[in-house]
Amino acid sequence: MRVETVTRSEPGRHREAPAEHHVVIVGGGFGGLYAAQALRRAPVRVTLVDRRNFHLFQPLLYQIAVGGLSPGDIASPLRSVFRRSNTQVIMDHAVRIDPAERKLILRQRELIYDSLILAPGGHHSYFGKDHWETYAPGLKTIEDALDIRRRVFSSFERAELEEDLDKRRGYLTFVIVGGGPTGVELAGALGELTRTTLRDDFRNIKPAQSTILLLEGARRILPSYPEALSLKAQRSLERLGVTVVLGALVTDVGRDRVVYRSGADSRELRAGSILWAAGMQASSLGRELSRSTGAEIDRAGRVIVGGDLSVPGYPNIFVIGDLAHVRGADGTPLPGLATVAMQEGRYVARLIAARLERRSLPSFRFRHRGNLAVIGRNAAVADLGRVKFSGFPAWLIWAIVHIAYLIEFDNKVLVMIQWAWNYFTRKRGARLITETVRVRPDIPP
């Protein structure tokens, strides 16, 4: 089969000789990265397309937001990761798919594919109130994390200079919307920040007197965890000074205020920083795929795929990660977790290799290896299936697992050193206030 790469300005001029089966992957997150790595020894040529030139270890983004780590500690240049492999990296943005011609249209060129893997990720959902994003940033990109870091530390600086006690209390009020793992980790990190790291840094304020509220619409935080672990996580947060408000449905967000409803009551809070950790929306590429293939999408914009993670009627187009609607063994959709995307990426890679050898594979089956959520120093919860525990053992396993999954050896060493230093000194060295422009993952620059 002939494989060609065509630029829009010079259509048809750049043609290559017959080559191996061409696999095009959109997205350098966990799904795309693990798919490309699993295809290293397959008789294929891989092109990885991403609008960024690095892979980001998103589970540790919250540590950038509170000054515990620097962006380079959890980001790996894609060209470095694949410098000795069959993968070519292209920094571009996917715009459209032409399944009849097996063509992926990017902003700057077009690619002909034999197999297409879509793993563009997603972004936070504001449930139809997208203007809230201006006042309550989510946490999906490095720019998001730096924006949150700027807002948080700027609030302390403004409080230090403010003489009006009511305004000072407002600056020292932090609201996190969403009690899932990201919200819990953010709330715990802020609790540690105010009660240990910043304890002696100011003269006019006491950071430990800050108000940290975690708003969760369900009846408990970490609703996907066993109830006993949710209760332990809530107690750990409360020991760090975090107030957990359950059954709280946010109805409005402004520059320095958030309004929520609890039962029949409505309450308005003044806050120096409002952080969003509720709801997810798939990439807009899912709607484009639906338009071009007729694939169904769910309310979150995820593409409903078959048992082999392919688009119905298009066995050479696969959707994985946050963009894929895949049902687990219990019939419910799999969550948008890194472990899910990793396993899906590896599965699709094995399936492509098997098809080239004229073999078949059974349908994808997610193997649940457990959930981990950290609350703070020596505090975490672990749900490993039959075994469930919390405290220091869970925290230690969380740290080991996260270091192990970092992509490059340099990052593993840097994060271990940083965490060891933070653990023994209770200091966070990346507490810089910088201006930044936030970038949505699904919108081209």
C-alpha positions in Angstrom: 0.0 0.0 0.0 1.2 3.5 -0.9 1.6 5.9 2.0 1.8 9.6 1.3 2.1 12.8 3.3 0.6 15.8 1.5 0.8 19.5 2.4 -2.0 21.8 1.6 0.1 24.3 -0.1 1.7 21.8 -2.5 -0.8 18.9 -2.9 0.6 15.7 -4.3 4.2 16.8 -4.5 5.5 14.8 -1.5 5.1 11.1 -2.1 6.9 8.3 -0.5 7.8 4.8 -1.8 5.7 1.9 -0.6 6.3 1.5 3.1 5.2 -0.5 6.1 1.7 -0.3 7.5 1.3 3.3 8.6 -0.2 3.9 12.1 -1.2 7.5 12.9 -1.8 8.4 16.5 -3.4 11.6 17.6 -2.5 12.6 21.1 0.7 12.1 23.2 -1.1 11.5 26.5 -1.2 8.2 28.2 -3.2 6.4 25.6 -1.2 7.6 22.6 2.1 7.3 24.3 1.6 3.7 25.4 0.2 2.7 22.0 3.3 4.1 20.3 5.6 2.4 22.7 3.8 -1.0 22.3 4.3 -0.7 18.5 8.1 -0.3 18.8 8.8 -3.8 17.5 5.9 -4.2 15.2 6.5 -4.0 11.4 4.8 -0.6 11.1 5.6 3.0 10.7 4.1 5.2 13.4 3.4 9.0 13.2 2.4 10.6 16.5 0.6 13.9 16.3 0.3 16.2 19.2 -0.3 20.0 19.6 2.4 20.0 22.3 5.9 18.7 22.0 5.8 16.8 25.3 4.0 14.2 27.3 2.5 15.5 30.6 2.2 13.3 33.6 -1.2 14.8 34.6 -1.7 12.9 38.0 1.0 15.2 39.5 -0.2 18.5 38.0 -1.7 19.5 41.3 1.8 19.5 42.8 2.8 22.2 40.3 -0.3 24.2 41.3 0.8 24.3 45.0 4.5 24.9 44.3 5.7 21.4 45.1 7.2 20.6 41.7 8.2 22.5 38.6 6.7 21.8 35.2 9.8 20.1 33.8 9.7 17.5 36.6 6.6 15.9 35.1 6.9 16.6 31.4 8.9 14.5 28.9 9.8 15.8 25.4 8.1 13.4 22.9 11.1 13.5 20.5 13.3 12.4 23.3 11.1 9.6 24.3 10.9 8.2 20.7 14.3 9.2 19.4 15.3 5.6 18.8 12.1 4.0 17.6 9.9 3.7 14.5 7.8 6.7 15.6 8.0 10.1 14.0 6.6 13.0 16.1 4.7 15.8 14.5 3.7 18.9 16.4 0.4 19.8 14.8 -3.4 19.9 15.5 -5.9 17.4 14.1 -8.8 19.2 12.3 -10.8 16.7 10.3 -10.9 13.0 9.3 -11.7 11.7 5.9 -12.4 7.9 6.5 -13.2 7.2 2.8 -9.8 8.4 1.8 -8.1 7.2 5.0 -6.9 10.7 5.5 -6.2 12.8 8.6 -6.3 16.5 8.0 -4.1 18.6 10.2 -3.7 22.4 10.4 -0.5 22.3 8.3 -0.6 19.1 6.4 -2.5 15.9 5.6 -1.6 12.3 6.5 -2.6 9.1 4.9 -3.1 6.3 7.4 -3.7 2.6 7.4 -4.7 2.5 11.0 -5.8 5.6 13.0 -5.7 5.8 16.8 -7.5 8.8 18.3 -6.4 9.7 21.9 -6.7 13.5 22.1 -7.9 13.6 25.7 -10.4 16.0 27.1 -10.9 19.0 29.3 -13.1 20.1 32.2 -16.8 20.5 31.7 -18.6 23.5 33.2 -22.0 22.0 32.4 -22.9 24.6 29.8 -21.5 27.5 31.8 -18.2 27.8 30.0 -17.7 31.4 31.1 -17.1 30.1 34.6 -13.7 28.9 33.3 -12.4 32.5 33.5 -13.0 32.6 37.2 -12.5 28.9 38.2 -9.7 27.2 36.2 -9.6 23.5 35.9 -6.4 21.4 36.0 -5.6 19.6 32.8 -2.5 21.5 31.4 0.7 23.0 32.6 -0.8 26.4 31.9 -3.7 25.5 34.1 -1.4 24.5 37.0 0.7 27.7 36.6 -2.5 29.8 36.5 -3.7 28.2 39.7 -0.3 28.6 41.4 -0.4 32.3 40.5 -3.9 32.8 41.9 -3.2 30.9 45.1 0.0 32.6 46.0 -1.2 36.0 44.8 -4.1 35.6 47.3 -1.7 35.4 50.2 0.3 38.4 48.9 -2.9 40.5 48.6 -4.0 39.4 52.1 -0.7 40.4 53.5 -1.2 44.0 52.3 -5.0 44.3 53.0 -6.0 46.2 56.1 -9.7 45.5 55.8 -10.4 42.4 57.8 -13.4 41.3 55.7 -11.5 41.6 52.4 -8.5 39.8 54.0 -10.7 36.9 55.0 -11.9 36.8 51.4 -8.4 36.6 50.0 -7.7 33.7 52.5 -10.7 31.7 51.4 -10.1 28.9 48.9 -12.9 27.0 47.2 -12.4 23.7 45.3 -15.4 22.5 43.3 -15.5 18.7 43.0 -14.7 16.0 45.5 -13.1 13.5 43.1 -9.4 12.5 43.3 -8.2 15.8 41.8 -10.3 17.9 44.1 -9.3 15.9 47.2 -5.6 16.1 46.3 -5.8 19.9 45.7 -7.6 20.5 48.9 -5.2 18.4 50.9 -2.2 20.1 49.3 -3.6 23.5 50.1 -4.2 22.4 53.7 -0.6 21.4 54.0 0.6 24.6 52.3 -1.3 26.9 54.7 -0.5 25.0 57.9 3.2 24.0 57.4 4.9 25.4 54.3 3.8 29.0 54.6 3.5 29.1 58.4 6.3 31.6 59.1 6.5 33.4 55.7 4.3 36.4 56.4 4.1 39.1 59.1 0.6 40.4 58.9 -1.4 37.2 58.2 -1.4 33.7 59.5 -1.9 31.3 56.6 -3.1 28.6 59.0 -6.2 30.7 59.5 -7.2 30.3 55.9 -10.6 28.8 55.0 -10.5 25.9 52.5 -13.8 24.6 51.4 -14.3 21.5 49.2 -17.7 21.4 47.5 -19.1 18.1 46.4 -22.5 17.5 44.9 -22.7 13.8 45.9 -23.3 12.5 49.4 -19.6 11.8 49.9 -16.2 12.6 48.4 -14.4 10.1 46.2 -17.7 8.6 45.2 -16.0 5.9 43.1 -14.2 4.5 46.2 -15.6 2.3 48.9 -17.6 4.4 51.5 -15.2 3.5 54.3 -12.2 5.0 52.4 -14.3 8.1 51.5 -14.9 8.7 55.1 -11.3 8.2 56.0 -10.3 10.7 53.3 -12.8 13.2 54.6 -11.4 12.9 58.1 -7.8 13.4 56.8 -8.9 16.5 55.0 -10.6 17.9 58.1 -7.4 17.3 60.1 -5.7 19.6 57.6 -8.3 22.3 58.2 -10.4 21.6 55.0 -14.2 22.0 55.4 -16.0 19.4 53.3 -19.5 20.5 52.1 -21.5 17.6 50.7 -24.6 17.8 48.6 -23.5 21.2 47.3 -24.5 22.1 43.7 -22.8 25.1 42.3 -25.2 27.5 40.6 -23.0 30.5 39.8 -19.3 31.5 39.7 -17.9 35.0 39.6 -14.6 36.8 39.8 -14.4 36.4 43.6 -17.5 34.5 44.6 -19.2 31.2 44.2 -22.9 30.4 44.8 -24.1 26.9 45.7 -27.3 25.3 46.6 -27.6 22.7 49.4 -31.1 21.3 49.6 -33.5 24.3 49.6 -30.8 26.7 50.8 -28.6 28.9 48.6 -25.3 30.4 49.9 -22.8 32.8 48.4 -19.1 32.6 49.3 -16.4 35.2 48.8 -13.1 33.6 47.8 -9.7 34.7 46.7 -9.3 31.5 44.6 -11.9 29.2 43.1 -10.6 26.0 41.6 -12.6 23.6 39.4 -12.3 19.8 39.7 -15.8 18.7 38.6 -16.9 17.2 35.3 -15.1 16.2 32.2 -15.8 16.9 28.5 -14.2 14.9 25.6 -12.2 16.6 22.9 -14.2 18.3 20.1 -12.5 15.7 17.7 -15.2 13.3 18.8 -17.9 15.5 17.2 -15.9 15.7 14.0 -15.5 11.9 14.0 -19.2 11.5 14.6 -20.0 13.8 11.6 -17.6 11.9 9.3 -18.4 8.3 10.3 -21.9 8.5 11.9 -20.5 7.2 15.2 -22.6 7.8 18.3 -21.4 10.1 21.0 -22.6 10.3 24.6 -23.5 13.5 26.5 -19.9 14.1 27.5 -18.9 14.0 23.8 -17.2 10.5 24.1 -17.4 8.2 21.1 -19.2 4.9 21.7 -16.8 2.2 20.3 -17.0 -1.5 19.8 -15.4 -4.3 21.9 -12.1 -3.9 20.0 -12.2 -0.1 20.6 -12.8 0.6 16.9 -15.5 2.9 15.5 -18.5 0.7 14.3 -18.1 0.2 10.5 -14.5 1.5 10.5 -12.3 -1.3 11.9 -9.1 0.7 11.2 -10.2 3.7 13.3 -9.7 3.3 17.1 -10.7 5.6 19.9 -9.1 5.4 23.3 -8.6 7.4 26.5 -10.9 10.2 27.5 -12.5 10.3 24.1 -13.7 6.7 24.2 -17.0 5.5 25.7 -16.1 1.9 26.8 -18.2 -0.2 29.1 -16.5 -2.2 31.8 -17.4 -5.7 33.1 -20.2 -4.2 35.2 -21.8 -2.5 32.2 -20.9 1.1 33.3 -18.6 3.3 31.3 -14.9 3.1 32.2 -13.7 6.3 34.0 -11.2 8.7 32.4 -8.2 7.4 34.3 -4.6 7.1 33.2 -4.6 3.4 33.9 -7.6 2.9 31.6 -5.9 4.9 28.7 -2.6 2.9 29.2 -4.3 -0.5 28.9 -6.4 0.7 25.9 -3.3 2.0 24.1 -1.4 -1.3 24.6 -4.5 -3.3 23.5 -4.9 -1.4 20.3 -1.2 -1.8 19.5 -1.4 -5.6 20.1 -4.5 -5.7 17.9 -2.9 -3.9 15.0 0.1 -6.2 15.2 -2.1 -9.3 15.4 -4.1 -8.2 12.3 -0.9 -7.9 10.3 -0.2 -11.5 11.2 -3.8 -12.4 10.3 -4.6 -13.2 13.9 -7.5 -12.0 16.0 -7.7 -10.9 19.6 -10.6 -11.0 22.1 -12.4 -7.9 23.0 -10.8 -5.3 25.2 -11.1 -6.0 28.9 -10.0 -3.5 31.5 -8.0 -5.1 34.4 -8.7 -3.0 37.5 -5.5 -2.8 39.5 -6.8 -0.4 42.1 -7.3 3.2 42.9 -5.0 5.5 44.9 -5.7 9.1 46.1 -3.3 11.1 48.3 -4.6 13.6 50.8 -1.4 14.9 52.4 1.8 14.0 54.2 1.5 10.3 55.3 -2.2 10.3 54.3 -3.7 8.5 51.4 -6.4 5.9 50.6 -5.9 2.8 48.5 -8.5 0.5 47.0 -6.7 -2.5 45.6 -9.8 -4.7 45.1 -9.9 -7.1 47.9 -7.5 -5.1 49.9 -8.4 -1.6 51.1 -6.3 0.5 53.5 -5.3 4.1 54.3 -2.6 6.1 56.1 1.1 5.9 55.6 1.2 2.5 53.8 -1.2 3.9 51.2 0.8 7.1 50.9 4.0 5.1 50.4 2.5 3.0 47.7 1.0 6.1 46.0 4.5 7.7 45.9 6.2 4.5 44.5 3.5 4.0 41.8 3.6 7.6 40.6 7.4 7.6 40.4 7.4 4.3 38.6 5.0 5.6 35.9 6.9 8.7 35.2 8.3 8.3 31.6 11.9 9.4 31.8 14.6 8.3 34.3 15.6 11.9 34.8 12.1 12.8 35.9 12.0 9.9 38.3 15.2 11.0 40.0 14.2 14.7 40.1 10.8 13.9 41.7 12.3 11.5 44.2 14.8 14.2 45.3 12.1 16.9 45.5 9.7 14.8 47.5 12.4 13.7 49.9 13.4 17.3 50.4 9.8 18.4 50.9 9.1 15.5 53.2 11.9 16.3 55.7 11.9 20.1 55.4 8.2 20.6 54.8 9.2 23.2 52.2 8.1 23.7 48.6 10.6 25.4 46.4 8.6 26.2 43.3 6.4 28.9 44.8 6.8 31.4 42.0 4.2 33.8 40.9 4.3 34.1 37.1 2.0 35.4 34.4 0.8 32.8 32.0 -1.7 32.1 29.2 -4.0 29.1 29.8 -4.5 26.7 26.8 -7.4 24.4 26.3 -6.3 21.0 25.0 -8.9 20.9 22.2 -8.4 24.5 20.8 -5.4 25.2 18.5 -3.1 28.1 19.4 
